[in-house]
Amino acid sequence: MLSVMLRIPRFVRYLASALFVLFLLLAGSPAQGQEAAGDPGVAGAVAIVRNFTGASASSATVAQSLLNNRVDVRNVMNTDLISGSVFGNTGILTVNQASGDVNNQANVYAIALVEADSLLQKVSIARSARLTGNTLTTGGGSQENRIENSFGGSNGIIGVNQSAGNLNQQANVMVVGIGLVHDTDLMAVGDTDLGAVSADNNLIKDGPETAHSDVITGSFTGFRGVAQVSQTSGDLNSVGNVLGISYQVLGATP
């Protein structure tokens, strides 16, 4: 069960920011006496914004929900396995494995590339997870995630989610802003909004303990880049790998 949550406060904040930037661009000269010595004031802010010849914005929003589910898993053997796979890959690779029940998994990547004489660059990430009102009955069996002898010699971005457990939420999120700036005028800003709620969940154990294991062995040898891996052999978890990167090359040749 996957539902999208509307985050009104964040929307309002973005709208207010956009209106403020619009105000700066449309504003005339400031009121007389408004600027103090050494304070650029509104006119200075307008000049800063107007002087940029290029702008980029890269963003990702991930909202996951597991609400009011009932799952009964007893004496079941769940295994997620990646073995002897993905050698010498170049680029972006995403993998989701879920031998368990009622899991949410996501790999989300946003990349913005811009070339300009001067640059205003923004990177933003929002990730939320809600896990409420769920009931899980479990006992016996086993739950295992395993990666072995894989992803060697690869280059780029790899995102892997494995869930042999139940009622888990996993997200690998990366946002990248790349700027090729001919001059040296640059402004880079970023923000991250992370939130997780877990409440009123009920775990009922009926029978012997369930065996859990998460294993990574002999893998990612010689790998270059960014690898995000999430393994959840347990139950009722919210797990996230979130990364924002702002990268600029100043004085780039047009």
Residue, then its C-alpha position, 0 to 999 in steps of 0.5 A: m500500500l503506497s500513498v502520497m502525502l501532501r506536505i502543505p507547510r513545505f509547499v507554502r514555504y516554497l511558494a513564499s520563497a518564489l514570491f520573495v524572489l519575484f519581489l526582488l526581481l520586480a522591485g524598484s529602488p528601495a525606500q530612501g534611507q532603507e539601506a544602512a552603511g555596509d548593508p546591500g539592502v533590497a537593491g543589492a539583493v536584486a543586483i545579485v540575482r539579476n547578475f546571474t546568467g544561468a540557474s539550475a534547480s534539482s530536487a527530489t521528493v519521496a513520500q512513503s506510507l504503510l498504514n493499517n495493514r495486517v500481515d501474518v507470516r509464520n514459518v516462512m523462509n524469505t531470501d533475497l540474493i544477488s550473487g555474481s552479478v553486475f561487473g563492469n557496469t557504467g552509468i546508473l543502476t537500481v535494484n529492488q528485491a523484496s521476498g518479504d510482504v508489504n514493503n515500499q522500496a524506491n531508488v530516486y535520482a535527480i541530476a541537473l547540468v547547466e553551463a553559464d557565465s555565472l550560476l545560481q544553483k539549488v539542490s533540495i531533497a525531501r523524504s518522509a516515511r509514515l508507518t502507523g497502525n500496522t499489525l504483524t504476526t510472525g514466528g519461526g522461519s528465516q529472513e535473509n538478505r545477501i549480496e555476494n561477489s557482485f558490482g565489482g569494477s563498476n563506475g557510476i551510481i548504484g542503488v540497491n534495496q533488499s527486504a526479506g522482512n515485512l512492512n518495511q520502507q526503504a529509499n535511496v535518494m540522491v540529488v546532484g547539481i553540476g555547474l560549468v561556470h565560465d567565470t567565477d560568479l557562483m551561488a550554491v544553496g541546498d536544503t534537506d527535509l527528512g521526517a519519519v513517523s512510526a506509531d501504534n504498530n503491533l508486533i505479535k510473536d507466535g512461535p519460535e524466534t525468526a532468524h534474521s541476517d543481512v550480508i554483503t561479502g566480496s562485493f564492490t571491489g574496485f567500484r568508483g562512484v556512489a553506492q547506496v545499499s539498504q538491507t532490512s531482514g527485520d520488520l516494521n523499519s523505515v530506512g533511507n540513504v539520502l545524499g545531495i551533491s553540488y559540484q561546480v567547475l569554475g573558469a570552464t572554457p565555453 
